[in-house]
Amino acid sequence: MNFSYKTRGTCSTKITFDLDDGVVSNVRFVGGCNGNLKGIGSLVEGMNAEDVVKKLKGTTCGFKGTSCPDQLAAAIEEALRENEK
């Protein structure tokens, strides 16, 4: 299933990804640091969603209380909650 998440407090403005049977794929960020975010998308491709959340949640960027990886974790958590319904 495809999900879209509007980010908060980051240079990227939106994250889209697929979540099928608890596996993350096709992660795309809109805005932000293009190369770094493509790298993050590649690194999490095919990973278990809960593992991605554990690795990325709480990551900060400079003085901000969040980051693009942290927002990806939040997006995945939201998608997991939606899938439980």
Order of alpha helices (4+ residues) and beta strands (2+ residues): beta-beta-beta-alpha-alpha-alpha
